[in-house]
Amino acid sequence: MPGQQGAGGAEGGGGDMLMSILPLILIFVVFYFLLIRPQQKKQKAHREMLKNVGRGDEIVTSGGVVGKVVRTRDEQILLEIAPDIRVKLMRTGVAEVVRRSEVDFDEDDDFEDDLEDHIEEDIDNEDNKDNEDQESKSEK
């Protein structure tokens, strides 16, 4: 009879051990679905985005440089960041695609014209601010 109690006690101890491990298993499952799986989806989407970067796309590099893709090769991208200023970078250096090209760009794209217009606007704005500052100083 004492032997029967020992056998029953051993079975009860196994159930207690399962109940003590169950919360750890549940925590791991929750972490998987809340942290690991979404991160894997983001990585997959980023790899797909890098694979689909093409000529004419406007991208932002991981260093914050914005430019237009001029040419792509296996793992390298030639990026135009200003008129006649081109840099090579690895595909892995692309942080995001700002704007996808919807048409096949020719060499005569409007990138340089747009950039020059933008620079001229900035210069005009700075000149206007300088003039306003000088007028306000002369009024005092």
C-alpha positions in Angstrom: 0.0 0.0 0.0 2.7 2.5 0.7 4.1 1.6 -2.8 0.8 2.6 -4.4 0.9 6.0 -2.9 4.4 6.6 -4.2 3.3 5.7 -7.8 0.3 8.0 -7.5 2.5 10.8 -6.2 4.9 10.5 -9.1 2.1 10.9 -11.6 0.9 14.0 -9.9 4.4 15.5 -9.9 4.5 15.1 -13.7 1.3 17.1 -14.1 2.6 19.8 -11.9 5.7 20.1 -14.0 3.6 20.4 -17.2 1.5 23.1 -15.6 4.7 25.0 -14.6 6.1 24.9 -18.1 2.9 25.7 -19.9 3.1 29.5 -19.1 6.6 29.6 -20.6 5.4 27.9 -23.8 2.5 30.3 -24.0 4.8 33.3 -23.6 7.1 31.9 -26.4 4.0 31.5 -28.7 2.9 35.1 -28.0 6.4 36.4 -28.7 6.5 34.5 -31.9 3.3 36.0 -33.2 3.8 39.5 -31.9 7.5 40.0 -32.5 9.3 37.4 -34.6 6.7 36.8 -37.3 6.0 40.5 -38.1 9.8 41.1 -38.3 10.2 38.3 -40.8 7.4 39.7 -42.9 9.1 43.1 -42.9 12.4 41.6 -43.9 10.7 39.7 -46.7 9.0 42.8 -48.0 12.3 44.8 -47.8 14.1 42.0 -49.8 11.4 42.1 -52.4 11.6 45.9 -52.6 15.4 45.8 -53.1 14.9 43.2 -55.9 12.4 45.4 -57.7 14.4 48.7 -57.6 14.7 49.8 -61.2 15.7 52.7 -63.4 13.9 55.9 -62.8 12.8 55.0 -59.2 13.4 57.7 -56.6 15.0 56.2 -53.5 16.3 57.1 -50.1 19.6 55.5 -49.0 20.2 54.3 -45.4 22.4 57.4 -45.0 19.5 59.7 -45.9 20.6 60.6 -49.5 17.7 61.0 -51.9 18.3 60.3 -55.6 17.0 58.8 -58.8 18.2 55.4 -60.0 20.1 55.7 -63.3 21.2 52.1 -63.7 21.1 48.8 -61.8 23.4 45.8 -61.9 23.4 42.7 -59.8 24.1 44.1 -56.4 25.0 47.7 -57.4 22.9 50.8 -58.2 24.0 54.0 -59.9 22.2 56.8 -58.2 22.0 60.4 -59.5 21.8 62.7 -56.5 22.2 66.0 -58.4 22.9 67.0 -62.0 26.0 65.2 -63.2 26.7 63.8 -59.8 26.3 60.1 -59.6 27.2 57.6 -56.9 27.4 53.9 -56.8 25.9 52.1 -53.9 25.0 48.5 -52.9 21.4 47.5 -53.1 21.5 46.8 -49.4 22.1 50.5 -48.9 18.6 51.4 -50.1 16.3 52.2 -47.2 13.1 52.8 -49.1 11.6 53.6 -52.5 10.0 57.0 -52.5 8.5 56.9 -55.9 8.4 54.1 -58.5 8.9 55.0 -62.1 5.7 54.3 -64.1 7.3 54.7 -67.5 10.6 53.8 -69.0 12.7 56.9 -68.7 14.8 58.2 -71.5 18.1 60.0 -71.0 16.3 63.3 -71.5 14.3 63.1 -68.3 13.2 66.2 -66.3 15.3 65.3 -63.2 17.9 68.0 -63.8 15.3 70.7 -64.7 13.2 69.9 -61.6 16.3 70.0 -59.4 17.5 73.3 -60.9 14.0 74.8 -60.4 14.0 73.6 -56.8 17.5 75.1 -56.1 16.5 78.4 -57.7 13.4 78.6 -55.5 15.6 78.0 -52.4 18.0 80.7 -53.4 15.1 83.1 -54.0 13.6 82.3 -50.6 16.9 82.9 -48.9 17.3 86.2 -50.7 13.8 87.3 -49.6 14.6 86.4 -46.0 17.9 88.4 -46.2 16.0 91.4 -47.6 13.4 91.2 -44.9 16.0 90.9 -42.2 17.8 94.0 -43.5 14.6 96.0 -43.7 13.7 95.0 -40.1 17.1 96.1 -38.9 17.0 99.4 -40.7 13.5 100.1 -39.2 14.9 99.7 -35.7 
